[in-house]
Amino acid sequence: MTQKLTIAVASGKGGTGKTTVSASLACIAADAGYKTAYLDCDVEEPNGHLFLKPIIQYRHMVGIPVPVVDHEKCTACGSCGEICQYSAIVCINKNVLTFDKMCHGCGGCSLVCPVGAITENSRNIGVVETGTAGKVAFYHGKLNVGEAFSPPLVKAVRSAIQDDDLAIIDASPGTSCPVIAAVKGVDFVLLVTEPTPFGVNDLEIAADMVKKLCLPYAVVINRHIPGYTLARDFCRAKGIRILAEIPDDRRVAEAYSKGMLPHSAVPGYRELFEGLLNAVMKEARQ
Amino acid sequence: MTEITVISGKGGTGKTSLVASLVSLAHKPVIADCDVDAADLHLVLNPVIRQAHDFSGGKRAEIVPDKCTGCGKCFELCRFGAIIRNEADKPTYIVDQIACEGCSVCSHFCPEKAIDFNPSVNGQWYISDTIYGPMVHAKLGIAEENSGKMVALVRSQAKEIAEKEDLSYVIIDGPPGIGCPVIASLAGTDYVLIVTEPTLSGEHDLERVMELINFFKIPVCLCINKYDINLEMSDRIEKKARAAGIKTAGRIRYDRAVTDAQIKRLPVVEFTDAPVVLDIRKMWNTLMREINLTTKGSQ
């Protein structure tokens, strides 16, 4: 069974349960017979593999184009340093220096060089690994430690989505560039939150980001504690749909600590995530 | 003055709740919230804003429709997919402000000089008063970039205040991950405290954070939060850290009082006398001793 749909799981706050929700949805969807792909786009700290335990079949390096200066041809005119907005190439005392880690790969310096002294070389920033986890097609990106600029790697992971995939994207926490790279243009965003003041504050920021990107979205409240209604009240006041409430359950936390997903470790959770998947599919198809 | 950066790799390990308590225990601190795209520390420290400033970290391109002839040069050169082409009899172009990386290539090469390239406001930053000491914090605009530059700004302001007012510590609440804003929170700091949790994810993320800190060669201590969720994993993480030459400053137990304190907008050390508070105090004392040992030479 195929259903072309891309769903991103995001949150402003870290540690709200993005990986638990996205990996669980991927497993449940594959069990329901959908051709399913799970894409871990939290390239700084990817964790989905700890739960899905994929067999990795391919690895490919991802690079960004950085300048290489031919000092024989260079006349030290300084045009490259003037166009660069990231201080990744500078001309000091008739010497052109490059700082590859600052480079965003825009290509400005090589375009502007009047004597054609700048060519480009690919500089590795990380790796995309591809494999299978049971019936789920598995992809994740791993940013090299010490690298600051991750969006090109996030985009590389997303480019693995096939035309007939039900694709589930696990985004990184926050609301800045790597998150935007992970959620931009998806069919639906599921925001995972906790019912705490921090959770709700960051949910509001994440919801604003998703609205700015003009994407349909809904919320899952994780670690729901009876009587803690902050997240519920917030969603009601803003007219945001809540698709599921996952209870605060020590058994789930203990299973998580060992790399186990709730539906395979604790009774009752398979049904909960089946319900969530159905709700997400219904919302996303609209 | 000693700058202490608190990071975690994995999100949600309890950095911010712990920082709120450390700030309350510290002698004469300046507080810096460097988790600029999802800042939460203000929710428990209740700062009163003294100064608010716009932050501009970069420039943005914008096409002036009257000058644009629709040649498509910008569309052809932009590598970030930030030029949107609207098909009509004659195509027109606009800049997708969210996708724009502010590289200036389109504006520089536009034959009609029809693309403005001006500084953009990416957010706000604040200097505030709290009952614990001055606080520098910020709010990145929605879907804005340059979080790394904003972190650098928050840190430098906090440091300036500490020097001017002769305060002892700058305590930095860092962002999760290991990317741009984390690197900006770490570079040149005096001491790092890593807050982890005893889960497979916590362990995995800790390894990458340790590698990053090793890269910067900064002295560091570990704190295991919610250690009793999985004692075996806590032991394993502590052992791994020790093998990498990292001391564990303390273990803090899981207690719902931490969440209750958050709801009451208080650092947990001021909310209760529960054993979790003793854990935090003990950890802080060990951390202070370690910091004094390491930085003794420079003070």
Interface residues (C-beta under 8 A of the other chain):
Chain A: G12 K13 G14 G15 T16 T19 D42 E44 E45 N47 L50 I83 Q85 Y86 H104 G105 C106 G107 G108 L111 V112 L143 V145 G146 E147 A148 F149 S150 S172 P173 G174 T175 S176 C177 P178 I180 K184 T196 P197 F198 N201 D202 I205 A206 D208 M209 K212 L213 I225 Y228 L230 A253 E254 Y256 S257 K258 G259
Chain B: S8 G9 K10 G11 G12 T13 T16 S17 D37 A38 D40 L43 V44 G58 K59 L77 R79 F80 I98 A99 E101 G102 C103 S104 V105 H108 F109 L140 I142 A143 E144 E145 S147 G148 P175 P176 G177 I178 G179 C180 P181 V182 I183 E197 P198 T199 L200 S201 H204 D205 R208 E211 L212 F215 I229 N230 M233 T259 Q262 I263 R265
